[in-house]
Amino acid sequence: MSETPPMTMIPDETAYAEAVQLAVDASAAYYSDGTSTLDDDSYDRLVRGIEAYEADHPEQVLPTSPTGKVAGGAVVGDVPHTVPMLSLDNVFGAEQLVSWAASLERRLGRPVEAWSVEAKLDGLAVSARYRRGRLVQLVTRGDGVAGEDVSHNIGTIVGLPDRLAEPVTVELRGEVMMTAAQFADACDKRQAHDGTTFANPRSAAAGTLRTKDRPYVCELTFFGYGALPMDESELAARLRDLPHSQIMEWVSGQGVQTTAVTPVAGVLVSTLEEVQARVEEIAAARAELEFGIDGIVIKCDLAADQALAGFSSRAPRWAVAYKLPATEKITKLLAVEWNTGRTGIIAPRAVLEPVELDGSVVTYATLHNAADIARRGLMLGDSVTVYKAGDVIPRVEAPVVHLRTGDERPIPIPEVCPSCGDAIDSSQERWRCVRGRACRAIASIEYAAGRDQLDIEGLAVNRIKQLLDVGFITDFADLFFLTRDQLLSLERMGETSTDNLLAAFERAKGQPLSRVFCALGVRGTGRSMSRRIARHFGTMDAIRAATAEAIQEVEGIGPEKAPVVVAELIEVAPLIDKLIAAGVNMTEPGVEARDVTADEVSDLPLAGMSVVVTGAMSGSLEALSRNEMNELIERAGGKASSSVSAKTALVVAGEKAGSKRTKAESLGVRIATPEEFAELVASFL
């Protein structure tokens, strides 16, 4: 996470005035219906640039400047807040957090006794007013002083009950947002109604919250983050003195949803080191959440500390937002490329105007299929939201319809296979060349022969093409039936290279089932999943006999993927039969067709452990590829993972381990050298 966040450079007074107007306009749109011209990261960079310019030119500061104002100065609504709904100041890394905490403790004149750490939800702040336990009014943040009445949404927001557990008069504050499932449902409803879709969950939530006359209803979700008294009752006196953590326990006890039910629940810690560790845990969990977060909120837990620290004009001095890198940006859709994969699937890929996203420059993004393009209403030249979380490949979410200029054009949809020119089977949403795997035979065979699959040394792409051209092979199973005379008849194929290649074929026959299964290229599986399937069933016969329900017993395979795996196995049955006839191994070493007992598994050195390998291996592990390391982990009972999180049990860190080791250290995850790990799993090497 960057300690010096980037900003928009503003060279002169004219550019400053333009930047202020752009920020004010974007903020007004953002807080009215979510249709801003800027994504969050671009807006933050712009405001930081304005702040820097104003610091250097205080005599030029405009009264309309968004700096120092709640909601960037946006004025929405006329319902006064009982207590101002302020924004939060930001920090962008551990050093800035330490500096902010030191400043706070100087103001307090003592160390902070307890810190509350919770996710910063990417939604819209609202105030929910209850009288004698009944929800009577919902008000948006607006400009922090007054907001808009959106009480027409009462009854449509999950997590915000119509009645509390106690008949109390109180104001609950929290965030209204859409989960991934709610967003998908909202997009489907809008698409059916007017042919358009929402740009992202936040804009969908903003529009839904304010619209009164929409002919369809979209569900929202509420997470509470605070409570304020609305009278001078005994409860009011109690709330004023309670620590934030106990207030949240009370809120949850009233039947209101809080993040306590999520993987990013608020926690109470006593040191900044513990704060940073929880920050890393929440950041690591971000990609798996069903709702958006854009940071972590750190605040003094004790009411006395909060009262002593006080407030600035726009933010409490006792709380701060630790911002995470942007996972969503707006950019231009320049073109769409259509490619045929090795299994014959025809998939579109978006070509984008380069944009920095989550620490890397993104030029391409996923578009699932033609039906998905139609559902989203995408056009060439559109401004589009691009989303990325964790290690997930970036994907195009939706067009930003209000930014269209009229110059956008329909996306051309192929009528024939872009690879071979044959017909397209469009009976399913995922289109496929009618030739299936035969369409990309070279790619399919090259994949099967790769180091992480059958590892056939010496079988180059040009040799595969040569074998296909002369008709000696049609798939990778045919490789095992090639004769010495056939290979010698090929151009530039001598006796030594022929014998070496035949020897490589013979070695490949003895590869474990997990690699043979991976070589098949079954859709919905890869190297890790192939290992799990092989270890679960033990033999190819057991895999082929498995029903969709039995396939679902494998970790990571759900009800949607299981039928695909079964259908794929039926499709590649002739290929499997040829492999069996050739004498290729069809069993997983050490596994007797699911006869491994629970006791045997628990005795393995890595039983139940999630293990991450990072950096260059050394010693007895030096020659192993990353996939071979993962195979070793799983043979020893562990689960190989590519990212460090709070669930990680062990990180094997070699030379130049980098950020994964750093994250492991911050989370307190056990770290082992390659030599220590080799000793731990010595019996499996």
N, C-alpha and C positions, 0 to 999 in steps of 0.2 A: 504494500500500500504506500503510495507516494507521500512523502513528508512535505513536499512543496507542490501543491496541486496546480495544474496548469490554469492559465487564465487567458481571456481575450485581451490582446494588446490594443490599447487605445492611444493613438499618437498625438491627437490635438483636440481642441475644444469642440470643433465641429463633429468629429467622430464620437466624442463624449456625449454630446447632445443626442446624436442618433442612437447611441447605445442605450441611453436612459429611456428614450421613447420606445425602443424595441423591447426593453425589459419590462416596462410598464404595460405595454400592449400584451406581451406574452403572459405576464402575471394575471392580468384581468381575464384573459381567455382561460387560463389554467384554473382559476378559482371560480369561474362561472360555469363552464360546461366541459372543461378538460380538453378543449381543442386548441391548445397552444401551438404557435409556429415553431417553438423550440422544444427539444427533449430536455429532461431534467439536467443532464450533464452540461449541455450547451448553455442552459440558463444559468447554472451555477458558475460556469467559466466567465460568462458575460458579467454577472454581478461582481465577481472577484476582480475583474478588470476595471469595473466602475469604481470599486472601493480603492484600488491601487491608484487610479488617476486622481480621485478626490483627495487621497492622502498627500499627493504631490502638488495638487492645485486646490487648496481649500477655498480660495476666493472664487472659484468657478462652480461650486456645488449648486446644483439646481434643486429647487424645492420639491420637484416631482421625483427626485432620485429614489430608487427602491431601497437603498441602503438604510439600515437602521429602522426599517418599517416592517411590521408584521404582514406576511403574505405579499411582500414586495410592493405594498401600497395599494393592492387591489381593494376596491370598495364594493362589497357585495352584501346586500341585505340591510334591514333596518330594525332587527330585533336586538336590543342591547344585551350584552353578556353581563351576568352578575359579577363575574371576575374576568378581566381580559384573557382571551385565549392567545397566548404568545407563541412565537416561533422558538426555535432552538439555535444556538450558535453551533458551528461545526468545527471538528478537528479531522485530520486526514491521515493520522498514523500515530504510532506509539510515542514518538518524541513530542508531538503537539499535545497529546493527551497528558503526558507528564507535566508539560509546561502549564496547561490549563489547570490541572489539579494543584500545582504548586501555587498558582495565583489565587485559587479559591481558598486554600489553607492559610495563606497570608491574610486574606480578608477575614477569615474566621478567627485567626489567632491561635489555631490549634489544628491538629490532624483531624481528618474526617474519620469518624469511628466506623461507619458502615456505608458501603456503596451498593446501590441497586443497579443491576445490569439487565437490560431487556431489549428485544428486537425493536427497531424503528420501522413500523409498518408503512408500506407505500400506498396510502389511501387518502381519505379526506377526514379531517378532524371535525367531530360534531359534539354538540352538547345535548344530552338526553335528560329532560327534566321530569322528575317523578313527584307527584303529590299524593301523600298517604299511600304510597306504594304503587300508584297507577301512572303509567307513562302518558304524559299530557302534551309534550311538545319536543320537537327535534329542531335544532338550530345549527347551521353550518358555522365554521370559524369566521368567514368573511374577512374583514380587515383586522380582526382581533378584538375590536371594540363592539362591533355589531355584526350579526350574521343574518342569513336568510332562513325563514321558517320553511322546513321541509317535512312538516308533521304528516303530510299525506302518505309518507312511506311507512308510518307505524303499522306493524303487522307483516311487513315484507322483508324484514331484516333478521337474519339468523343470528342468534346470540344476544339479541336485545329484547328481553321479555316485555309483554304488555304490563305485567305485574311483578313486583319484587317479592321476595320471601317475607319481608317485613313491611308493615304499612307506614313507611317513612317518607319524609319529604326531603329530597336530595337531588343533586345534579351530578350525573355521571358523564364523564368525558372519555372519548375513545375514538377509534378510527373505523370508518366505514369503507369497505373495499369489496372486490369480487375475488373469489377463489378461481383457480384455473377451470374447474368444472362449471362454475356459474358464468364465467366469461364465455366459454364455449357455447353454453345454452343461450346466453344473451345475443351472441353473434348469429346463431341459427335463427332466432326469432326475428332479429332485425333484417337478416338476409331474406327471410320469407316475406317480410312485410314490405320492404322497399328496395331490396336488391343490394343494399350497402352493408357494411360491417363496422364494428368499432376498431379503433386503432390499437388500443391496449386496455388492460383491465382497469387502469385508473380513469381513463377518459370514459369508459363504459359506466363505471360507478358514478362519476361526476354527472354524466348526462342522466342516468337513471334516478339519481337522488333529487334532481331538480325538475324533471319533467312530470307534469301532472296529467296530461291528456293523451299519453301514449296508449295505443289500443292493445298492447301486450304488457305483461308484468315480468320484470326481471328481478330475480332474488339477489339480495346483498348480504354481506356478513359484517358483524360488528365485533370488535375486540376492545374491551374497556381498558383504560390506562390510568384512571383517577376518579376521585369523588370529592364533591364540594358540598358543604351544608347550604341549605336555602332558607333556614330559619334559625331561631335561637334555642332549639330543643337540646335535650341531653345528647342526642346523636351528634348534633353540630359541634358541641363542645368536645366530644370524643374524637371526631374526625380531625379536628384542628390539631390535636396533640399526638395522634397516632403516627408511627413511622410509615413511610410509603408502602413497605412490604406488607404491613398489617392491614392497611387500607385496601390493598389489592386482594388480600385473603377475604376481607369483609365483602368486597364487590363480588367476588366469585361465589361467596356463600349466599348472595341474593339471587343467584340464578343467572347472572350476567357472564357472558363468555369473556375470558381473558386468555393471554398467551400461555397460561399455566397448562392448557390442554394440548400444547404444541411442542415440537422439539426445541423451540427457541424461547422457552419459558423464562420469566425473569428470575434472577437468583440474587442472593445477598452475599457479598464478600467484604473482606476487611482490608485488603491491600490492593495497590495498583497492579501488582503482578497477577493477582487473581482476576482483576478486572480484564487485563489484557488476554489472559487465558480464556475467559468466557467470550470475549470479543472474537477470538479465533474460532472457538467452537460454533458460535452463531454463524460466522462467515462461512465455515465449512459446510454447515447444514443448509445454507441458502438455496443451493441448486435443487434440493430434494423437497422443498416446501411447496405446498399447494396454494400459496399466496405470496405476494411480492413484499420484500423488505429492501430498504436502501441504506440501512445503517444499523447502529446499535446505540441506544440511549443509556447514558451513564449519569446517575444522579445521586445526591446525598439522600440517604434513606431517612435520617432523623428529622423530625419536624423542626427541632431547635436549630439545626444546621441550616435548613432551608430558610427559616425566618431571619437568621443572622446574615446570610449571604445576600438575600434580597433579589431585586430585579433591575435590569436595565430597561430602556424604553421599549425593547422588542423581545427580550428573552430573559428567562430566569438565570441568575448567576450560579445556581447550584446544580445545573444540569447541562449536558452537552450531547450533541449527536456525533458519533464516530462514523463518518461516511465511508461507504464501501464503493469500489469501482463500479461504474455504470455497466449494467447488463443489457440496456436497451438504448438505442439511438435512432435518429431519423436520418435517412440518406436516400439517394435516388436509385431506382431500379432501371438500369441501363439496357439490359438484354436478358433473355432466357435461353440457356443452352439445354438441349435434350440429348441425353446419353443412355446407351444400353449397357446394363451391367452384365457381369459374367453369367448370371442366371437368366438373362433375357429380359429383366425388368427395365422398363423405359422410364427414366426419372428426369424431371426438369431441375435445373440449377440456376439460381438467380445470380446475375452479374451486377455488382453494385458499384456505385461511386465509392471509392475507398473511405472507410470510416474507422476511427479508433474505438474499440469496444473491449472492455474488460482486460485492458493491458496489451491488446494486439490489434493490428490493422486488418480489418475484414474487407475482402473483395468479393467473396462468393458466399452464398447462403442457401440453405435447403428450401426447396419447394416440393411438397410431397408428390403431387400428381396433378393431372389436368382438372379433375373434379375439384380439388382443393383450390386451384387457381380461380376457377369459376366461382366457388363459394365465397372466396375472399374479395372477388371483384377487382383483381389486380390488372393493371395496364402498364405497358412500357412507358417510361417517363414519370411514373408515379413517385411521389415522396412516400417512403414506406418505413414502418418501424421494424427494426431488426433486433432480435432478442438472442441473448447468449447467457448461459449460466454454468459456472464451473467449467468442466471440460467438454460440455455439449457443443456440437457443431452449430454455428449460428443459423437461425431460421428467420424467414420473413413472416412477420405476424400479420400485417394488414396495411392497406393503403391509407394515407392520411388524406381523406377525401376533401377536406376543406382547403387543402393546399393545391388542389388541381388548377391548372391554367387553361385547359382546353386543348393543349397540344399532345395529351396522352394518346396512346394508340393501343389497340387490342394486341394481346400476346399471340403470335402465330402458334398453332397447335399442329404437330406433325400428323400426316395422314398415312405414312409408311414408317417402318423401323428406320431410325436415323443411322443405324450401323450397317445393315445389310440390304435395306430397301424392300424387304418382304412385308407382308401384312402385319397389322397390329391386332392383338386380341384385347379388345377394350371391354370385355364382359365384366371385369372386376375394376374397382377404382384404381388399382395399381396396374397400369397397362403393361403388356408383355409382348415381345416379338413372338410370332407364331412358331418360330424355330426354337424357342426356349434357349437352353444352354448351348445348342449347336450354333446359335447366332454369334456368340463370342467364344468359340471353342478355344482359340489361342489363350485368351484371358483365363478361361476356366482351367485349362491344363497347366498354365504357368502358375496359377494360384495353388493347385493341388501339389505341384512339385516343389513349392517354396520351402524355405528352411523350417518354418514353423508348422508345416504340414508333413509331407512325406520326405522332404529334404533330399531330393534327387540331385546330387551334385553333378554338374556338367551338362545339364539339360537347359540350354539357353533358349531364348524366345525364337531366334532364327532357326534353331534345330527343330523346335515344335512346328513352326510354319512349314519347314521342309517336309516333315513327316505327314502333315495334313495335306500338303499339296500333292504328294505322290500317292495318297490314299492308304498309307500304312496304318494310320490311326484316325479315329473320329472322336475319341474321348481319352481321358487319362488311364482308364483301365486297359486300353489297348497297348499301352507301353509295356505291360508285363508279358505280352505275347509276341513282342518283336524278336526276330531271330538275328543271329550274328550275320547271316548272309544279307538280310534286308538292310541292316545298318551299314555294312561294308559297301553296299551298292549306292549309298548316298554320296553326293559330291562333298569333298573335303572331309571324308570320314575314313581314317586309317585303322589299322588293327589295334593299336594301343588305345586310341580314343574309343573304339567300339567296345573293347574289353572293359575299359573303365566304366563306360555307360551301362553295360550289362550288369556289372558288379554293383553299381549304384541302384539299379532296378531291384536286384536281389536283396540289398540291404533295406530298401524301402518296404519290401514285403513284410518285414519283421517289425515295423513301427507299431506302437501301441494303438489300440482302438480309438483313443481320443484323437490322435492325429489323423487316422484314416477317416473318421467321421468328419473331422474338420475339413479334410480335403474334398469331401462331397459338396461342400458349399451350400448346405441346407439353409434356406432363408430363415432369419430369426435366430441364427446361432453364429458363434464365432469361436475363437480359440478357448476362451474361458468357459463358455457354455458347453462346448464340445467336451471339455474335460469333466464338467459336472455330469453331463449325460452319460459319458462312458463309465465314470465311477459309480453312478447310480445304478445302471443296468448291468454292467460287467461284460456283456456280449452283444454283438450285432443282432443276433436272433432275438434277444430280449427286447432290444430297442424297436425292432421291426414289428414285434408282436404287441407293443404297448399301445393302449388307447390314448385318446386325448386326455382323459382323466388321469391315467398313469403318468403321462408326460408332465402333467402339472405338478406332480410330486417333486420334480427337480427344482431346486432353488432358482428363482429368477424367471421361471416360465409360468405365465398366467393363463387365464381362460381364453384370451385373444390369440396368444402366440402358439399354444399347444395344438390347435387344429391345423395351423399352417405347417408345423413341423411334421405332423402325421401325413398331410397331403404331399409334402415335399418328399417324404420317405417313399411314398407310393410312386411318385414320379421318377425317382432315381433308382427304383428297384432293379431295372435291367443293369444299371451300372454296378450296383452292389453285387448282383449275381455274377457278373464278369470278374469282379475283384476276388470273389470267393473261389471261382473256378481257376483263377490264376495263382491261388495259394496265398493271397494276402491275409495277414493276421486279422482276426475279427474278435479279439478278446483284450481286455484291459488287465495288464499285469497286476497281480496282488488282489484282484477282485473276482470272486467266484459268483457271478450272476446274482448279485445282491445278497450274498451270504455273509457280508461283513456285519458283525454285531455291534451294538452300541458300545459295549465294553471295549471292543477292539479299537473303535474310533477314538474313544476317550483316552486310550493309552498312547495315542500318537503324540509326538512332542509339540505339535502346533494345533492340537485339537481345539476347535472353536475360536481360533485366533484369526483376526484380520491382519494381514501382513502387507506392508508396502516396501518395495525395493527401489532405491534411488542412488544415483551416482555410479561410478565405475567399480565393478567387482574386482577382487584380488584373491590371491592364494588359490585354493582348489576350486573357487567359483569363477575365476577369471575368464575361462573359455565359454561359460554359459551365456546364451542369449537371454534377453529379458523374458521371452516366452518359456525358455527352459527353466529359468528361475521360478517362474510362476507354476510350472509343472511340478517342480521340486517342492514348493510350498504346499500344493494341494495333495501330493503324495504323502506328505508328513501330517496331513489332517487339517491344514489351514485353508484360509480363503485369500487368494491374491487380490489385491486392490491397487488402483492406480493413484488414489488420492488419500491424503492424510486427514482424518477427522477425529472427533471425540471417540468414535467406535474403534479406531485403529489400536491394535494391541502391541504391535511391534513394527519398527522401521529398521530395515537393513540399509545402513548408510555407508556407501563407499566414498571414494575420492570425488570431490566436486559434487557433493550431495545437494547443495543449494537450498532452495526455499522449502522443500519438503522436510528437510532435517530441521530447519528453523521453526517451521510450524509444529513439528513433533515436540521440539524442546518447549515451545510456548504452551503446549497442551499437556505436558508431562508424560508423553508417550515414551515407552521404553525404546531405546535405540541400541542396536547391535552393529558391530563391525562385520564385514564379510567373514572374517576368520572366526568370530564368535558364533555367527549363524551357522557356518559350516560344521562347527563342533556340535551344535544343537541338533542338526539333522544329519549327522555323519552316517547313520545307518541307511539313509535313503539316497546318498550320493552314488 
